Structures are given as C-alpha cells and as structure tokens.
Amino acid sequence: MRRKDVETKLQVANNLLSKNANLDPLTGLPNRRFYDSFLKGKWQEVIESKASISLIIIDIDHFKTFNDDYGHQVGDEVLVVVGKTLAQCIRASTDLIARYGGEEFVAIVPNMSEHKTLQLAERMRQQISALEFKSKQITISLGSATVHPDQTSDLASLFKQADQALYDAKAQGRNRACHAKSDLGK
Ligand SMILES: Nc1nc2c(ncn2[C@@H]2O[C@H](COP(=O)(O)OP(=O)(O)OP(=O)(O)O)[C@@H](O)[C@H]2O)c(=O)[nH]1
C-alpha cells in the first residue's frame, strides 16, 4: 500500500475514534465528555464577546418506572426518543444538546436572554409531554440558568444554578421548567 493511502486510512480511523469518544452510543448525541469541552470553549468565547451563555439541565420524570414497568430495552427507547425530540428544539449551528448521563440531558445555548431561555425550556417540556410511549406520558423537569461571565466568573456556578433550578422544578411537582433566580455567576 502506498504511503499516502496508509495515511488516509489512519486519518479515517482517527476521526472515527475521536467521533466515538465524543458520542453517546445509545442516543447518538454528544456525550458528557464532548459537553465539557464544548462548554469550556463557549465560555471563553462569550467572555471575549461579552455575551451570555445559558445552560438547561433536563431530567426525565420517574424514568425508573419505564424500566420497572416495561423493561430496560423500552427504557432505552424512551431515552432515544427524548434525545431526538430535544435535539429538534435547538439550533444545531450554535447550540448543543448532550446526554449528560443516565436519564439526564443538557443544553448549552449562547446569546439567549433569561426570558428566551425559559421559553426554550418550556417548548422542550411541551414537545416531550406530547409524546406517548406505551400509552404512558413522558414528562421532563428542566432547570436553566443564564450568566454573562467575565474573567472572574466561575464556570461551575452555571451548572450549580441550573441544578438548583432543576431541584426546584422537581420539588414543585415535576413536568415543569424553572429558571435560576439571578445572575450569580460573577
Ligand atoms: N434503560 C436505561 N435505564 C437507565 C440508563 N441509565 C440510567 N438508567 C436508569 O435510570 C433510572 C433513574 O432513576 P432515578 O434517578 O430514581 O430517577 P427517576 O426515576 O427519573 O425519578 P426522578 O428523577 O426523581 O423524577 C435508574 O433506574 C437507572 O437504572 C440507560 O442507559 N438505560
């Protein structure tokens, strides 16, 4: 085999490896590893452009009951359909939907106001609640946060705020979207 052909084959194999390392095999969505690096990159970009960044954490309600009532394979199918529906709600050119782990997904949305972020989360909630699986309604709870970071801001606080909002959504009865109270990311 010619050297050029070997190099091309190697390149294809490397691209595949790196793609597989960044994708969740079940849903085909970016995985947590990709989310982490995407968020770090976007965080720096929005600091430089003095823009905002929003994070939405999405958790399927009582997901365990799908596994318990219908088996793990049906649970897997629910994860796939939820992932696909969420991905249709965002702008693929600027935003990211990833499977964070288990029955939890995350969306990163740059340059979106708190109000619009909550509207997006609400749209996701509605799209999912319109799905039916084995005559059982699927619902999600969502927690979102928006920050205008600068060099002194703490990236981890964005997740903390969105996670607290998700906790509020669950505590308020699930099947709802809550936005973090204010910009505490400084
Ligand atoms: N089928 C399937 N189940 C998974 C996967 N990853 C995690 N789980 C299951 O997801 C379930 C999560 O359950 P809990 O953390 O109790 O959450 P929940 O039932 O959604 O309840 P709330 O979040 O409180 O509304 C567990 O039963 C896990 O076994 C997966 O890849 N496939």
Boltz pocket constraint, residues with backbone or C-beta under 6 A from the ligand:
constraints:
  - pocket:
      binder: B
      contacts: [[A, 26], [A, 59], [A, 60], [A, 61], [A, 62], [A, 63], [A, 64], [A, 65], [A, 67], [A, 71], [A, 72], [A, 73], [A, 74], [A, 75], [A, 76], [A, 79], [A, 101], [A, 102], [A, 103], [A, 170], [A, 174]]
      max_distance: 6.0
